[in-house]
Amino acid sequence: MATNLRVAVVDDDPEMGRVVRDLLTDEGYQVSQYHSASDALIKFKIEPPHILVTDHKMKDIDGLMFLRKVQSDYPSIVSIMMTAFGSIETAIEAMKSGAYHYIVKPFKNEELSLLVHRASEKIVLTQENATLKKELNKNFSLDSIVGKSPAITSVFELIKVVATATANVLIAGESGSGKELVARALHNASSRKNKTFVPINCTALPENLLESELFGHVKGSFTGAISDKKGLFEEANGGTLFLDEIGDMSLQLQAKLLRVLQDRQIRPVGGNTQKNIDVRIIAATHRDLKIMVKDGKFREDLFYRLNVVPIRVPPLRERREDIPLLAESFIKKFAIRNGSKVTRVAPEAMSLLMAHPWPGNVRELENVIERAIVLSPDDTIEKKVVLGSALEEAQQNIEQLHADRPTLEKLEERYIKMILAETDNKKDEAAKVLGVSRRTLYRKERIYGMVSDETPEPQEDIHEKAN
């Protein structure tokens, strides 16, 4: 088996060491032979091996003592002990000293080859897991929130400041703007990064199921509860619970959530006992919760519990200078996934991307780039591909406006967003298309979380006063 793994063979019997060295060299390993443990330890400081094959009884340092030293200084080394004194006690001592396995002399070449092969598989698997973990952390680190605009860099700085705290965070922003990426970046930059990050969309489940998902339930508490179920608060214990679209949670469930935040305890549905939990809450919404509080649709006390640290994620139209960077990032992501040779966007195509209002924000841009990659025959995304993708996406958005039978409130919100996108966010023009005053449009934007609290309210116009 060809391999680039380094193997150290340590045996004070030169002939035995040579036999093992030659055997493993023929197997494709990079093998170094040492006649003493002390000599090996000196050389390990320069370049430690991946695998150690060592004798049990040696003159300068006992093999078990040598193993303990190696595992203390180089815990990633996988060790195999050779011994002429095969017994349960020897095996136990070898394992206690850090050995991966042991083999009794005299042994067959195939036995040692198999052990070293299994050790190499263990090393490769460990390396792959470490690489995967690194990539996962990278995917949801600050580096994955691509951008250099002042609007997004201010978010970066805020994340760095508040990540190490334990305070609850409320993330506001339009759909598709990247609220969950911000939540994951906060988690990964915190002291809880080695614990679980658990996301849940509060809109995705009906109220009775959402309560069970959050707090768990006991067997028989309702029809279908055939066994005890651990809730997401317990799953996230020690880590972070991300409550997406918290503004869609019912008032009844809001009251129960508030109790959990106050007491740091949960009670499963149908249960009689409380369970202590240690969870950081990060909530997100596209709505203006302050308006919802005034309208009696969101509990004021819960709002202040959640809004300890507010973070606003800007929509893509407020950070257009980030579009080329985002497009480049998505090309790298989807070209590999789709086996495409696309590496760039043509200048004319980029001009279209820069001019588009992006009502679906970063998520819409991501979809357009992926589709353009699939449709592009060479290494460049051309204008006609982007134009077709963007227009087709816009047409589908219009068709989807009422496809899922939304409430009147939701339909109104979608229609206002569509008109604002079509008018490039020109409020006076959008108000005329909608047939309402500029102040009425502003109030609707506040209700649906389209503008921040700092946005000044427009003055009454003559037409509005006349009415």
N, C-alpha and C positions, 0 to 999 in steps of 0.2 A: 504494500500500500504506500503510494507516494505521499509524503507529508513534509511540512516545513517545521514540525515540532522538534524541539531540542530535548534530548534524553541524556541524563547523567548516570553513568554506571559506577558505583563505588564499592570496591571489594579489595581487601588487602591481599587476596590471592590473585596475582597478576594473570595467571592462565585462565582462571574462572572469569575474571573481568573481561579478558579478551574474547572468550567464547560468546559472552552476552553481547559485547560491543559489536562483534561481527554479525551476529544473528540479527540484531535490530538495525544495523546499517543496511543489511540486505533487504530489510523490510521497508527501507526508504526514510528512516529517521536520521536526524543529525545527532550523532552519538559522540559523547566525550567520556573517556575512561579515567578514573582517579583511583590511586592505590591507597588513599587514606581519607578519612572524613575531614580532617583538618585542612588538607589540601583542597578538597572540594569546596569547603566553606569560603576559603580565600577566593577561589575562582568564581563562586556564585555572586560575590559582591560586584563583579564586573558584568556578568551576564548569567542570571539564574536560568536553570532549565525549566521546561514545562513538566517533564516527568523525571522522577528520581527512582532508580532501581538500586537498592543498597543491601549489603549483607547485614546479617544480624550480629554476628560475633566478629569484632575487629579489634586490633591491638591498641590503637591510639584512643579511639572513642567508641564506646558501646553503641551498637546500632540503634537501640531504643532512645538513648540520649541524643544521638545524632538526629533522629527523626523529630524529636521534640524541638530541638533547636531550629531545624529547617522549617517546621510548621509555624513556629513563633515568628521567624524572620521573613519567611516567604510562604504565606498561607495559601497562595494560588497553586503552588507546586503539588502535583499528584504523585504520591509515593507508593512504591511497592517494595516490600521487604522479602529478601531471600533468607531462608534459615535451614539449617540441617537438623534442627531440633523441633520437629513438628508436634505441636500439642495445642490443646484448647487454650492453655494459659499463655503460650507464646502468641497465639492469634489475638487474644483479648488485649494483651499488652501492646501489641503492634498497632491495633486499632485505636487504643487509648492514646498512643503516642502520635497519632495522626495519619497512620497508613491508610491508603485507599484499599489495599489488599495485601496478601502475603502468599508466598509460594515456597514449597518445601523442596530442598535439594535431596537427591538428584531429581530434576524435573525434565519433562519432555520439552523440546523447543516449541512445539505447538502450544503448550500450556502458557509459557511465558509470552509468546507472541499474542495470544488471545487476551491475556491480562493487559498488556501494553496497549493493544488495540482498543479495549474498552476504556482504558484511562484516557486515551487520545480522544475518543468520542465524548467523554465527559468534559474534557477541556474545550473542545469545539462547541459543544452545546452551551457551556458557560459563557464563552466568548460571544456566541450568537445572541444569547439572552441579554448580555450586557449591552451589545450594540443595539438591539431592539429597544431596550429600556431607554438608551440614550436618544434614539430617534423619536420615541414617543414623547419624551420630555422636551425634545427640540420642537416637535410639532405643535406643542401647546405652550411654549415659552414665549417670552416677549418677542423673540425673533420671528415667530410665526404670525404676529400681528404686524403685517408689512406696512411700512409707510415712513415718510420723513416730513410730512406736513406739520405745521405748528399745532393743528387740531388733534392729530394722533400722537405726536410726541408729548403733548401735555398729559395725555392718558398714560403713556409709558411712565412718565415721572411720578404720577399719582400712584400707579401700581407698585412701583419700587418703594414708595414711602409707606403705604398701608399694608403691603403683603405680610410683613412680619408681625403685624398686630393681630389681635383676636376679635376685634370689633366686627359686627355685621356690616355688610356692604350692600348697597342698592345700586344696581346698574340700570341706567335708563338709555333707551335708544330705539330707533326704528327697527322693524323686522329685517333681518338679513345684514345688520350693520356689524355683527361680530360680538355680541354680548357674551356668548358662551366662551369664546376665545379669551376674552378679558377675565372671565371667572376662572378658567383653567390656568391662565397665567398667574393670577393671584394665588391660587392653590399651590402651583409649582414653585413659586418664589417664597412660600411660607415655611414655617417649621413643621407643617402638617404634610409636606410634599411626599413623604414616604407612606402616608396613609391614603385612604380611599377618597376619590372625588366622585360623588354620586349626583348626576343630573336628573331632574324630572321636569317635564312640561306640565304645568298646572292646568292647561287647556286640553290636554290630550285625553284625560280621563274624567268620567262623571264623578260627582261629589262623593258618592258612597265608596267607589273604588279608589279614589284619590286618598281618602282618609285611611283606608286599609293599606294602601301602598306606603304612605308616610309613616304610620304608627304600627303597622302590623295587625294581626288579628289572632284570636285563639280559635281552636277547633270548635265548630258548632255555633259560632257567633252569628252567622247568617247562612242562608242557603248557598251551598257551594264551598263553604269553609270546611273542607274535609280534614284539614290538619292545621297545626299552628304555623303561622307565617311571620317571619322577621320583617319589620318595616325598614324603609330607607333610612330613617334616623339611626337605627341600629347598624345598618350596613355602613353608614358614614361615620360611625363612632370613632373619635380620634382624628377624623378628617374633615371634609367639607361637603355640605349639602347645597346644591345649586337649585334653587326654586325659580324656574323660568316662567315668565308670564304670571307673576304673582298677582297682578291686577285682575285676573280672571277667577281667582279663588272666591268661593261663596263666603258670606259674612259669618255663617255658622262655623265653617272650617277655619276662618280667620281667628275666631275666638279661641279655638282649640290650639292653633299654632301659637298664638300669643301666650297661652298658659305654658306651653312647652318652653318658649324662650325665657319666660320668667322663672320657672321652677327647674329648668334643665332636667326634666323628667318626662317620660312618655308613658302612656297606658294603652296597650293594644286594644283594638276594637273587641268588645266582649270580655275583656280581662278585668281583674280586680286589683292587680298589683302594679305599682309604678316601677319604672326602670330608669336608672340614671344614665344620662348621655352627655358626651362631650363633643359637640359639633359646632363648627363655624358655619354660619348661614350667609350665603351670597344669593340675593334675590335679583331678579331682572324683570323689566316690564317695558312695553312700548307705549304705555298709557301715562297720563299725568296723574299720579296718585293724589297730589294735593287737591286737584279738582274733584277727584272721586271721593276724597274725604269730605269736602264741602257738600257734595251731593248725597252723602250718606251711603256710598257704595263701597267704601273702604274704611276700616277702623283707624281712627286717628292714633290710638295708643300703639297699634301694631305698626303703623307707618313710621312712628318715631323709633320704635325698636329696630326696624329694618334699616332706616335711613341714617344710621350712625355715620357712615362714610358714603356719600353719594358720588357716583362716577357716571358721567354722560359720554356715551360713545357717539361720535359725530357721524352723520350719514355721509355716504360717498360723495354727494354733491357739494359738501363742505370741505372736501379734501381731494379735489380733482387731481392735484399734482401727484397723488399717490397711485393713480390709475396705471401708469407705465410700470411701476414697481410691482403692483399687484398682478398685472398681466404677465410679467416675466416670471413671477412666482408660480402662477397657475400653469404656465407653459411647461415649466420644469416638472411640475407635479403630474399633469395629465399626458404629456408627450410620452413619458416612460410607461405610464399605465396603459395607454392605448397603442403602444408600439409605433408611435409617430416620429417623424424626423423634423417636426416643426421646432424652430428655435427662436423665431422672431415675429414681430408684427410689422407689416409694411407701414410707412409713414401715413399714407392716406387712410388706412384702416385705423391707425392710432388716433387720427383726427376725429374719426367717427366715435370712437370710444370716449374720447375726451368731451365730445359735445353731447353725448347721450345723458339724459337726466337721471338714470339709474334709480327708478322708484323702488326696485328690489335690492338696492345697495350692493354690498360686496358679494352677497350670494348670487345675485343676478349676473354680475360681471363674471363670476366663476363659471356659471352655467354657459354663458355666451362663449367664453374662451374654450371650454371643453368641447362644445359643439363645433366651434370653428376649427379646432385641432383635428377632430374626426373628419371634417369635410375638406380640409386642406390637402392637396395632392403632393405638395413639395414642402420645403423648409420654412416657408413664409405664409403667414395669415394675411390674405389680401382683402382689399376693401369690399369686394362683392360678397365674400364669405361672411365677414362681420355684419355687413348690411342685412344680408339674408337672415343671419342668426338673430340679430337684435330685433328686426322687424317681426320675425316669426315669434320670438319670445314675447314681444309686446302684444301681438295678436292673441297669443295663448293666454296672456294675463287678462285681456279683456273678456275672453271666453270663460275664463275661470272666475270672473268677477261674481257670478251668481251660480256657478255650477254646483257648489256644495250646499246650496240653499241656506245662506247665512241669514242672521237676524237683520232687521231693518237698520239697527245701529251699526252692525258690522258692514253692511252693504254701503251705508253712507260713508263710513270711514274709507273703504276701498275706493269709492268713486271720487272722493275728495283727493286722495293720494294720486289717483290716475290723472285727474285734471291738473293738479299741481305739477306732475311730471311732464305732461304734455305742454304746459306753458313755461317749462324750465323754471318753475318755482316763482314765477312772477305773480305776486299775490293779487294785485289789482285786476290783472287780466283773468286770473283763475276765478276771482269773485264774480266777475261779469259773466263768465261761462256758467258758473253755478247758479247765477241769479240771486245772489245774496250780497249784503253789504260787506265791506272790508272787515268791520268789527265782528260780524257774525262768523265770517270765515276764521277770524282769529280765535274766537271762542271755541269753535269746532276743533281747530288745531290743538288748543290747550286740552280739550277733553280727550282727544285721541293721542296725546303725547307727541305731537308733531313739532312743537316749539318748546323751548325751555322757559322757565319762570322769568329769566332775565330779559326775554324778548318784550320790548315795550308794546303796550296795547295801542293800536292805531286810533287816531282821533275820529270823532263822529264827522261824517260828511253831510253835505246839505241834503242829499236824498234821504239819508237815514233820519235826520231831524224832522224832515217833512212827514215822515211816516210815524 
